[in-house]
Amino acid sequence: MERIINIENKKIALNLSNVVYRFDKNPILTCHDVNKVWTTPHLKVITVHNAGITIFNDEVLMLFRSHLRNGMSILGIARSKDGLTNWKVDDQPAMLPCDLNNSFAKHANKQEIIENESGGLEDARIAKIGNDYIITYSAYHNKIQNRVRVSIAITQDFKTFKRYGSVLETDMRNVVIFPEKVNNKYYALFRPNDATDDHTGGVFKQICLGISDDYHLNNWEVNTEKPIMKQDGMPSAFADKIGPGATPIKTKHGWLNIFHGVRGTMDGNPYCLGVALHDLEDVSKVKVSNIPILMPSKADCKVAETDYVHVPNVVFSCGAIRKENGEIYIYYAGNDTVMNVAITHEDILAELCNNYPQDPLTGIAQYNIKDSLKGTF
């Protein structure tokens, strides 16, 4: 299979051996771009990464995470007409740790939300449902070590963000919501935090399905006993950790789920991007590609000699968009430091899941690597 994509009048051939095209003008957004706009010393940032993505007012809107120099993460907004170039950063941060001056849902526990966010906000994902842009983000406590609660904020204008509080009263690290109802229910992908309580030990190697009647109510039911994706630790690019990444994208093939995976090495824990395909009518049915779609390289973190680099050997995505022609723009961070974009096609990603799958509950490859080879090994 081959698909031709056209990027800035440049034709690129994609196939199952060359799955994505790294935009040749990466990075598309860096700390320097933000610091030209946020000039107050205490708002100077050293990273731009892990951005939620959506279409708003006919522009691609990026809700990015940045580290301040004191180590706290906050969220800002950048916008682009074509989703590739000329990104404009909003004059001030979009979401800071909240206080009583912020907007809260009627049922929300204001003091609890304030405490939960006191250590910073990270890794936003955006799902548009009706007129609501639902943002799931990691809220960190500033006094309880490793305490992270994925929380919900809703906006309709990306100026005011109404806080709804924690999705669950347990530590979660990744939560992404499907952007429409499936069989009259809302669904989301969950992965608990690494440092969660002992009774959920080991679940950072699995992705679970959450179900809710109303995303406003934070009443998600999550079945951690029966994950829909799981790794058992055999040789795999995803052997040691997996988690949902970008908001799922609806295609003719199914829901595309761009997730992240980690395999520990003697020199750290490289993060790569994988792809899974969920059935349109039953999202618990999933095909997972055994082959990653993007692995970290030097091209993913082009920085100045004196720039700070946060975490080497990482590619991580919190957002992607689909074009009418089937092209998929994957927005991803390089080394938790800069924002990049890679372009692929829905047909290529689906074919990868179909031709080179793994068992979704073990991670074991379900294809024979000797099929096209001659001789005895």
Secondary structure, 3 states (H helix, E strand, C coil): CEEEEEECCEEEEEECCCCCEECCCCCCECHHHHHCCCCCHHHCECCCEEEEEEEECCEEEEEEEEEECCCCEEEEEEEECCCCCCCEECCCCCECCCCCCCEECCCCCHHHHHHHHCCEEEEEEEEEECCEEEEEEEEECCCCCCCEEEEEEEECCCCCCEEEEECCCCCEEEEEECCCCECCEEEEEEEECCCCCHHHCCHHHEEEEEEECCCCCCCCEECCCCCCEECCCCCCCCCCEEEECCCCEEECCEEEEEEEEECCECCECCEEEEEEEECCCCCCCEEEECCCCECCCHHHCCCCCCCCCCCCCEEEEEEEEECCCCEEEEEEEECCCEEEEEEEEHHHHHHHHHHCEECCCCCCECCCCCCCCCCCC
